[in-house]
Amino acid sequence: MTSCSFSLHGIGVSGGIAIGKTRLVSHATLDVSQYSIAPEHVSAEQNRLDKAIIDVRRELQVLRQEMAATELADDIDAFIDVQETLLNDVSLTEDTKAYIAEHGCNAEWALVQKMDAWIALFGQIEDEYLRDRKFDVMQVVERIVKQLMGKAVDSLPETSSDPHTILIAHDLSPADLLQFKHRRFAAFVTDLGGATSHTAIVARSLGVPALVGMRMARQIVHEGETVIVDGDQNCIIVNPSRVVLAQYRALYQKQKARREALMSLVRRRSKTRDDVDISLTVNIEIPDDLSLALKVGAQGIGLFRTEFLYLNQKTLPDEHTQFLAYRRVVRGIKGKPVILRTLDLGYDKINAQVDMLARVMPNPALGLRAIRLCFAEPELFTIQLRAILRASAYGKLKIMIPMLSSVSEIEQTFDAINAVKKTLAEENIAFDRDIEIGAMIEVPAAALAITPFLKNFSFLSIGTNDLIQYMLAIDRADEAVAQLYDPVHPAMLKLLAHVIKSANRAKVPISMCGEMAGNPEMTRLLLGLGLRHFSMPASTLLAVKERVINTDISALKKLADRILRCTQPTKIQALIAEINSL
C-alpha cells in the first residue's frame, strides 16, 4: 500500500466534506466473454435472456417491497420505475435476441454489444439530465448480465461499525445506495456517473458528499487508505499530510455547523433587511423531488421539467400517464404554485414510435426542439396540454412555454391552448379556465424584442443556461469551449438588466430559473438588477435565502450599475466580490 499523497478530480454531485478510511466495493463489470452458440441452440439462448429479465423484474419488486415502509420509498420507487421502463423496452429484448441469432453468440455478449450502441445514442443528447440516463441503461444491463452469469447482485460492505467509511466503486446504482442506507458511510466515489444521473440525485437525498465520473479511482485507490472527499471542490485527497488533514478537519466542523445554521432558516420569511419580500422556489425534474423541496421550505415549484416522462419510451406517454404525474406534483406541494414547463425536447432526445432518435441533428441546441417540436407534432402538444389543464383543477398550476422567439410563435401557442380549453369544456372536464400562461426568455431574440412577451404573458422566467449559450455562441455541452461559458460576460449582464427592467416597468412578474439563480455569489447582483423571484435546485435554496435575509437592497443599486458599465472581466469579478461583502 502506498503512503504517497495525491489527489483525483471528478464531478461533485453532493457537496460537503468527509474524512475516513476507504472501503473498495466489488462490483461485477460488464467485461464479459464471447462464445459461439450453435444454430440449434439459439432459441434456448434467447429463452435464457428472457428468464434473466424476469428474474431482474422480480429482484426489483422485492427491493421495492423491502423499502416500502422506509422514508426512502419515494426515491427507490423513482429508480425502479426507470429500471422497469428499460426492462419493458422491446428493443432491450428483441434487438438483443436478433443479435444472438445473427451472430450466433451468447446472451451476455449480445446484451453488452447492444448496450454500447444505446450508450452512443445517449451521448448525442444535448441535455445533460437526459444524457446521463445512459447510466441507468448500464445499471439495468449489469443486473441482467449478473443473472445470466449466475451471480447475485453485489451488496455494499458492512459498514455499520464505522460511520467514517469512504466507499470507492466502479459504479453504484441508486438501489445499492438506498438499500444499504442503514449501514452508515460518510461518502462515496465512483468511476462512472454524471452530474444528473439517478445515482447523483439519490446521493443528494442521502445528504452525503459524493463524487462521480472519477474514471480510475477504483483502480488507483487502495483498501484502508485515509481519504478526504471534497464534494465542493470536486476532488479527493488520498493519504493527506498531517497539515492538510488538520485543515480539512477544521473545515468539516465549520461546514457541519453551517448546515445546522441553514436548516434554522427553513421557517424564516424570505425578505431582505429593508423588508422586501423575495420569492424562492425550486426546480424539479421528477415528482419525487417534492420531498426535498418541502424540506427546505420552498415557496413553490418555479420550474417543473416534464422531459423525464418521455425518457426511454418506445411509445410516447399518454394523456393519463402525464395527468397522474402532474396532479401528483400539484397536490404534493400543498397549495403552493407549480410552474410546469411544456416539453423541452428535440428529435435527438426521445425514442418514440415516430423513431425520433433516428433523426439526430448536427446541432440539437439549434434544431427542432421545445416549442418548435410541439408545433411540428401538434398531437404531441395537444396530449400534453390536455394533461396539464386537467391537473390544473387540483391546485395552483401554471404553464410555461420554452424557446419562444417571435410573435407568430406566441400566437400559435395561444391558439393551441385555447383549442384544447374549448375541447375540454365541451367534454365537461374540469380545469382552471383562468390558468396563467408564461414564457421562458432563453433566446436572445425574445430578450431583445421583449415587448410582445410582456403584453401576452402573465409571467416570464429567464432561462440563463440556454440564454448564455445562445448569447455567447458556446455549446455548453462541449468541454472544448466550456471555459468560455461566462454568466457575467458584460453583454450577458446588460441583456439580463434589460429583461428584468422591462418586466418590472410593465409590472409583469419575472423570475430566473437557470443555474445562475441558485448561485449565492450571484444573489446580490441579481437583486441589484431588480430580480425578486428566484427558482433553483433545492440543495442551494437555503444558502441563497441566507444571502437574501442579510441583504439591504437599497445599498446594491449603485454597485450593480457600476458592474453593468464595466467591460473588464477581472474588474467585474472584483466588483461582484465587493457587492457580496456589503
C-alpha positions in Angstrom: 0.0 0.0 0.0 1.4 3.4 -1.0 1.6 6.2 1.5 2.2 8.8 -1.2 -0.3 11.7 -1.1 -2.1 12.6 -4.3 -5.5 14.0 -5.5 -8.0 13.0 -8.1 -10.7 15.1 -9.6 -14.2 14.2 -10.7 -17.8 15.5 -10.8 -19.1 16.7 -7.4 -22.8 15.7 -7.2 -23.3 16.2 -3.5 -21.4 18.8 -1.6 -19.6 18.7 1.7 -16.5 17.2 3.2 -15.9 13.7 4.5 -12.8 12.1 6.0 -12.3 8.4 6.5 -10.8 5.1 5.5 -11.5 3.7 2.1 -13.6 0.5 1.5 -13.4 -0.9 -2.0 -16.8 -2.1 -3.3 -16.5 -5.1 -5.5 -19.0 -4.8 -8.3 -19.2 -7.0 -11.4 -18.2 -5.2 -14.5 -19.7 -5.6 -17.9 -16.5 -7.2 -19.2 -18.0 -10.4 -20.4 -16.6 -13.2 -22.6 -17.9 -14.1 -26.1 -18.6 -17.7 -27.1 -20.4 -19.2 -30.1 -23.9 -20.7 -30.0 -24.8 -23.4 -32.4 -27.9 -22.6 -34.6 -30.0 -25.3 -32.9 -29.3 -23.7 -29.5 -30.1 -20.1 -30.4 -33.7 -20.4 -29.2 -32.6 -21.7 -25.9 -30.1 -18.9 -25.5 -32.9 -16.4 -26.3 -35.0 -18.0 -23.6 -32.2 -17.7 -21.2 -32.2 -14.0 -21.8 -36.0 -13.8 -21.2 -35.6 -15.7 -17.9 -32.8 -13.4 -16.7 -35.0 -10.3 -17.4 -37.9 -11.9 -15.5 -35.5 -12.6 -12.6 -34.4 -8.9 -12.6 -38.0 -7.7 -12.5 -38.6 -10.0 -9.5 -35.5 -8.7 -7.8 -36.6 -5.1 -8.3 -40.1 -5.9 -6.9 -38.5 -7.5 -3.8 -36.4 -4.4 -3.3 -39.5 -2.1 -3.7 -41.4 -4.1 -1.1 -38.4 -4.1 1.3 -38.1 -0.3 1.1 -41.9 0.5 1.0 -42.1 1.3 4.7 -39.0 3.4 4.9 -38.5 7.2 4.4 -36.7 6.3 1.1 -39.7 4.7 -0.5 -40.2 7.5 -3.0 -36.6 7.6 -4.0 -36.4 3.9 -4.6 -39.7 3.9 -6.5 -38.4 6.6 -8.9 -35.3 4.5 -9.6 -37.2 1.2 -10.0 -39.7 2.9 -12.3 -36.9 3.8 -14.7 -35.3 0.4 -14.4 -38.6 -1.3 -15.2 -39.2 1.0 -18.1 -35.9 -0.1 -19.6 -36.7 -3.8 -18.9 -40.1 -3.4 -20.7 -38.5 -1.7 -23.7 -39.0 -4.0 -26.7 -35.6 -3.1 -28.1 -33.9 -4.5 -25.0 -35.2 -8.0 -25.6 -35.9 -8.1 -29.4 -32.8 -6.3 -30.5 -30.7 -8.5 -28.3 -32.4 -11.7 -29.4 -31.8 -10.6 -33.0 -28.1 -10.1 -32.3 -27.9 -13.5 -30.7 -29.4 -15.1 -33.8 -27.4 -13.0 -36.3 -24.0 -13.5 -34.7 -24.5 -16.9 -33.1 -23.2 -15.6 -29.7 -24.1 -15.9 -26.1 -26.7 -13.6 -24.5 -24.3 -11.8 -22.2 -22.1 -10.7 -25.1 -25.1 -9.7 -27.3 -26.6 -7.6 -24.5 -23.3 -5.7 -23.8 -22.9 -5.0 -27.6 -26.4 -3.6 -27.8 -25.8 -1.6 -24.7 -22.8 0.1 -26.3 -25.0 1.1 -29.3 -27.6 2.6 -26.9 -24.9 4.5 -24.9 -23.6 6.0 -28.2 -27.1 7.3 -28.9 -27.4 8.9 -25.4 -24.0 10.5 -26.0 -25.6 12.6 -28.8 -28.2 14.1 -26.5 -27.5 17.8 -25.7 -29.5 18.0 -22.5 -27.3 16.9 -19.5 -30.1 15.3 -17.5 -31.3 13.1 -20.3 -27.7 12.3 -21.5 -27.0 11.0 -18.0 -29.8 8.4 -18.3 -27.1 6.3 -20.1 -26.0 5.3 -16.6 -29.5 3.8 -15.9 -29.1 1.7 -19.0 -25.7 0.5 -17.9 -27.0 -0.4 -14.4 -30.0 -2.4 -15.7 -27.9 -4.2 -18.2 -25.4 -5.1 -15.5 -28.2 -6.6 -13.4 -29.3 -8.8 -16.4 -25.7 -9.8 -17.0 -25.3 -10.9 -13.4 -28.4 -13.0 -13.6 -27.1 -14.6 -16.9 -23.8 -15.4 -15.2 -25.4 -16.8 -12.1 -24.1 -14.1 -9.8 -26.0 -12.5 -7.0 -26.3 -8.7 -7.1 -23.3 -7.4 -5.1 -24.1 -5.6 -2.0 -22.2 -2.9 -0.2 -19.8 -3.9 2.5 -20.8 -4.0 6.1 -20.0 -0.5 7.4 -22.3 -0.1 10.4 -19.4 -0.2 12.9 -17.7 2.7 11.2 -19.6 5.8 10.0 -16.4 7.2 8.6 -16.1 4.8 5.7 -15.5 6.1 2.2 -16.9 3.8 -0.4 -14.9 3.5 -3.6 -16.6 1.7 -6.5 -16.5 1.5 -10.3 -20.2 2.2 -10.2 -23.1 2.2 -7.7 -26.7 2.1 -8.6 -29.4 4.1 -6.6 -30.7 0.8 -5.4 -27.3 0.0 -3.9 -27.2 3.3 -2.0 -30.8 3.2 -0.8 -31.0 -0.4 0.1 -27.9 -0.1 2.4 -28.5 3.3 3.8 -28.8 1.8 7.3 -25.2 0.8 7.0 -23.6 4.1 7.8 -21.0 5.5 5.5 -19.5 9.0 5.2 -19.2 9.4 1.4 -18.8 7.6 -1.9 -16.7 7.9 -5.0 -17.4 6.1 -8.3 -15.5 5.9 -11.6 -18.7 6.2 -13.6 -21.7 8.6 -13.4 -22.8 12.1 -14.4 -24.0 15.2 -12.5 -27.7 14.4 -13.2 -27.6 10.6 -13.1 -30.1 8.9 -10.8 -27.2 7.9 -8.5 -26.3 11.6 -8.2 -29.9 12.5 -7.4 -30.1 9.9 -4.7 -26.7 11.0 -3.3 -28.1 14.4 -2.7 -31.2 13.0 -1.0 -28.9 11.0 1.3 -27.0 14.1 2.3 -23.5 12.5 1.9 -20.6 14.0 -0.1 -20.3 12.2 -3.4 -18.1 12.4 -6.5 -18.8 10.5 -9.7 -17.0 10.3 -13.1 -13.6 9.7 -11.4 -12.6 7.3 -14.2 -9.8 5.3 -12.5 -10.3 5.8 -8.7 -11.3 2.2 -8.2 -8.0 1.0 -9.6 -5.7 3.6 -8.1 -7.0 3.9 -4.6 -6.3 1.1 -2.2 -8.3 -0.5 0.6 -7.9 1.2 4.0 -6.2 4.4 2.9 -7.1 7.7 4.5 -9.1 9.8 2.1 -10.6 13.3 2.1 -13.7 13.7 -0.1 -14.3 17.3 -1.0 -17.7 17.5 -2.8 -17.4 21.2 -3.1 -14.0 21.3 -4.9 -14.8 18.1 -6.8 -11.8 16.2 -5.6 -10.5 13.5 -3.3 -7.2 13.7 -1.5 -5.6 10.3 -0.8 -3.2 9.9 2.2 -3.2 13.6 3.0 -0.4 15.1 5.1 -1.0 15.9 8.7 -1.2 19.6 7.9 -3.9 19.0 5.2 -5.8 16.6 7.3 -5.9 19.1 10.2 -7.1 21.8 7.9 -9.9 19.7 6.5 -11.0 18.5 9.9 -11.4 22.1 10.9 -13.2 22.9 7.7 -15.5 19.8 8.3 -16.6 21.2 11.7 -17.3 24.6 10.2 -19.4 23.1 7.4 -21.3 20.9 9.9 -22.2 24.0 12.0 -23.1 25.9 8.8 -25.6 23.1 7.7 -27.3 23.2 11.1 -27.5 27.0 10.9 -29.0 27.0 7.4 -31.7 24.5 8.5 -32.7 27.0 11.1 -33.8 29.3 8.2 -36.4 27.0 6.9 -39.3 28.8 8.6 -37.8 32.2 8.3 -39.6 34.6 6.0 -37.6 35.3 2.8 -37.2 39.0 3.0 -34.3 41.5 2.9 -33.2 43.7 5.8 -35.2 46.6 4.3 -38.3 44.4 4.3 -38.5 43.4 0.6 -40.1 40.0 0.0 -38.1 37.7 -2.3 -39.7 34.6 -3.7 -37.6 31.4 -3.5 -38.9 28.4 -5.4 -37.2 25.2 -6.6 -36.6 23.4 -9.9 -37.7 19.8 -10.1 -37.3 17.0 -12.7 -39.4 14.2 -11.2 -42.3 14.2 -8.8 -40.1 12.5 -6.1 -38.1 15.7 -5.9 -41.0 17.2 -4.0 -39.8 15.9 -0.6 -36.6 17.9 -0.7 -38.5 21.0 -1.9 -40.8 20.8 1.2 -37.9 20.1 3.5 -36.1 23.3 2.6 -39.3 25.4 2.8 -39.6 26.3 -0.9 -42.4 28.7 -1.7 -43.4 26.6 -4.7 -42.1 25.0 -7.8 -40.6 27.5 -10.1 -39.8 25.0 -12.9 -41.1 21.5 -13.3 -39.3 19.9 -16.2 -41.6 17.4 -17.9 -39.0 15.7 -20.1 -38.5 12.8 -17.7 -41.8 11.3 -18.8 -40.6 10.9 -22.4 -37.3 9.2 -21.5 -36.5 5.7 -22.7 -40.0 5.3 -24.0 -40.8 3.1 -27.0 -44.1 4.8 -27.2 -45.0 8.3 -26.1 -46.6 8.8 -22.6 -50.3 9.0 -23.0 -52.6 11.7 -21.6 -53.5 9.8 -18.4 -49.9 8.9 -17.6 -48.9 12.6 -17.8 -52.0 13.8 -15.9 -51.2 11.5 -13.0 -47.6 12.8 -12.8 -48.7 16.5 -13.0 -51.5 16.0 -10.5 -49.1 14.3 -8.0 -46.9 17.4 -8.0 -49.7 19.9 -7.8 -51.2 18.0 -4.8 -47.9 17.3 -3.2 -46.7 20.9 -3.0 -49.7 21.5 -0.6 -51.3 24.6 -2.1 -48.2 26.4 -3.3 -47.8 27.3 -7.0 -46.3 25.0 -9.6 -44.9 26.3 -12.9 -44.9 23.4 -15.4 -42.8 23.9 -18.4 -44.1 22.2 -21.6 -41.9 19.6 -23.4 -38.4 20.9 -23.9 -37.0 18.1 -26.0 -36.0 17.6 -29.6 -35.9 14.7 -32.1 -32.5 14.0 -30.8 -33.7 13.2 -27.3 -36.6 10.8 -27.3 -37.1 7.4 -28.7 -40.8 7.0 -29.6 -42.9 5.3 -32.2 -42.0 8.0 -34.7 -38.4 6.9 -34.4 -37.1 10.3 -33.2 -33.7 9.0 -32.3 -33.0 8.3 -35.9 -33.3 12.0 -36.7 -30.2 13.2 -34.9 -29.3 16.7 -36.0 -25.8 18.2 -36.3 -26.5 20.8 -33.6 -29.6 19.8 -31.5 -29.5 23.0 -29.5 -30.4 24.9 -32.7 -32.7 22.4 -34.2 -36.3 21.2 -33.9 -36.7 21.3 -30.2 -39.0 22.6 -27.4 -42.0 24.6 -28.8 -40.7 24.1 -32.3 -41.1 20.4 -31.9 -44.6 20.9 -30.4 -45.7 22.9 -33.4 -44.2 20.3 -35.8 -46.0 17.5 -33.8 -49.4 19.1 -32.8 -50.8 15.8 -31.5 -47.8 15.6 -29.1 -48.5 19.1 -27.9 -52.3 18.6 -27.6 -51.9 15.5 -25.4 -49.6 17.3 -23.0 -51.8 20.4 -22.8 -54.9 18.3 -22.1 -53.0 16.5 -19.2 -51.7 19.8 -17.8 -55.1 21.5 -18.0 -56.8 18.6 -16.3 -54.2 18.7 -13.5 -54.8 22.4 -13.1 -58.2 21.6 -11.4 -56.2 20.3 -8.4 -54.1 23.3 -7.4 -52.2 26.4 -8.4 -50.8 25.2 -11.7 -49.2 27.5 -14.3 -48.0 26.7 -17.8 -44.6 27.9 -19.1 -43.6 27.7 -22.8 -39.9 27.2 -23.7 -37.8 28.6 -26.5 -40.3 31.1 -28.0 -38.7 33.8 -30.2 -41.4 35.5 -32.3 -44.9 37.0 -32.3 -46.1 34.3 -34.7 -45.0 31.6 -32.2 -46.7 33.4 -29.4 -50.0 33.5 -31.4 -49.6 29.8 -32.4 -49.1 28.9 -28.7 -52.3 30.6 -27.5 -54.3 29.1 -30.5 -53.2 25.6 -29.4 -54.0 26.2 -25.7 -57.4 27.8 -26.5 -58.3 24.9 -28.8 -57.6 22.4 -26.0 -59.6 24.5 -23.5 -62.6 24.6 -25.8 -62.5 20.8 -26.3 -62.2 20.1 -22.5 -65.1 22.5 -21.9 -67.3 20.7 -24.4 -66.4 17.4 -22.7 -67.3 18.8 -19.3 -63.8 18.1 -18.0 -62.8 20.4 -15.1 -59.8 22.7 -15.5 -58.7 26.1 -14.4 -60.2 28.4 -17.1 -58.0 31.3 -15.9 -54.8 29.3 -15.8 -51.7 31.6 -16.1 -49.5 31.2 -19.2 -45.9 32.3 -19.1 -42.9 32.2 -21.3 -39.2 31.3 -21.0 -36.8 34.0 -22.0 -33.9 31.9 -23.2 -33.4 33.1 -26.8 -31.7 36.4 -27.4 -34.3 37.4 -29.9 -37.0 37.2 -27.2 -34.8 39.1 -24.7 -34.1 41.9 -27.1 -37.7 42.2 -28.5 -39.4 41.5 -25.2 -42.5 43.8 -25.7 -44.9 41.3 -27.2 -43.9 38.8 -24.5 -44.8 41.4 -21.8 -48.1 42.1 -23.5 -49.2 38.5 -24.0 -48.0 36.5 -21.0 -48.9 36.6 -17.3 -45.3 36.0 -16.2 -41.8 35.4 -17.6 -38.8 33.3 -16.5 -35.2 33.8 -17.6 -33.5 30.5 -18.5 -29.9 31.6 -18.1 -28.4 28.2 -19.1 -29.6 28.4 -22.7 -29.6 32.2 -22.9 -25.9 32.3 -22.1 -25.2 29.5 -24.6 -27.0 31.3 -27.4 -25.8 34.8 -26.5 -22.1 33.8 -26.5 -22.3 31.1 -29.2 -21.0 28.4 -26.9 -22.2 24.8 -26.8 -22.5 24.3 -23.1 -22.2 20.5 -23.6 -18.8 20.9 -25.4 -15.9 20.5 -23.0 -13.6 22.1 -25.5 -15.3 25.5 -25.1 -16.6 25.1 -21.5 -14.2 27.7 -20.2 -15.8 30.4 -22.4 -19.2 29.9 -20.7 -19.4 33.1 -18.7 -22.6 34.1 -16.8 -21.1 37.5 -16.0 -19.9 38.4 -19.5 -20.6 42.1 -20.0 -23.0 41.5 -22.8 -24.9 38.9 -20.8 -25.3 41.2 -17.8 -26.6 44.0 -20.0 -29.1 41.7 -21.5 -30.3 40.4 -18.1 -30.6 44.0 -16.9 -32.7 44.9 -19.9 -35.1 42.0 -19.5 -35.6 42.5 -15.7 -36.0 46.2 -16.0 -38.5 45.9 -18.9 -40.6 43.3 -17.0 -40.6 45.4 -13.8 -41.6 48.5 -15.7 -44.5 46.6 -17.3 -45.4 45.1 -13.9 -45.1 41.5 -15.3 -43.7 39.1 -12.7 -40.3 37.8 -13.9 -38.2 35.0 -12.3 -34.9 33.3 -13.1 -34.7 29.5 -13.2 -31.3 28.9 -14.6 -28.2 27.8 -12.7 -27.3 31.5 -12.0 -30.4 31.8 -9.8 -29.1 29.1 -7.4 -25.6 30.6 -7.0 -25.4 32.6 -3.8 -22.5 34.5 -5.2 -24.9 36.0 -7.8 -27.8 36.7 -5.5 -27.0 40.2 -4.5 -26.0 41.2 -8.1 -29.4 39.9 -9.3 -31.2 41.7 -6.5 -29.4 44.8 -7.5 -30.6 44.4 -11.1 -34.2 44.2 -9.8 -34.9 40.5 -9.7 -37.3 39.4 -7.0 -38.3 35.8 -8.0 -35.7 33.0 -8.0 -36.0 29.3 -8.8 -33.2 26.9 -8.2 -32.2 23.4 -7.1 -33.5 22.6 -3.6 -29.9 22.0 -2.5 -29.0 25.7 -2.9 -32.2 27.3 -1.7 -31.2 27.9 2.0 -27.8 29.3 1.1 -29.5 31.8 -1.3 -32.1 32.5 1.4 -29.3 33.3 3.9 -27.8 35.8 1.4 -31.3 37.4 0.9 -32.1 38.0 4.6 -28.7 39.5 5.1 -29.0 42.0 2.3 -30.1 45.6 2.2 -31.3 46.2 -1.4 -31.1 49.9 -1.2 -27.3 49.5 -0.9 -27.0 47.4 -4.1 -28.1 49.5 -7.0 -25.1 51.8 -7.3 -22.7 48.8 -7.3 -24.9 46.9 -9.7 -24.9 49.9 -12.1 -21.1 50.0 -11.9 -20.9 46.4 -12.8 -23.1 47.0 -15.8 -20.8 49.8 -17.0 -17.7 47.6 -16.6 -16.2 45.7 -19.6 -13.1 44.1 -17.9 -13.7 40.6 -16.6 -11.3 40.9 -13.7 -12.9 44.2 -12.7 -16.4 42.7 -12.9 -15.3 39.9 -10.6 -13.8 42.4 -8.1 -17.0 44.4 -8.1 -19.1 41.2 -7.5 -16.8 40.4 -4.6 -17.4 43.9 -3.3 -21.2 43.7 -3.6 -21.0 40.4 -1.7 -19.1 41.9 1.1 -21.7 44.5 1.9 
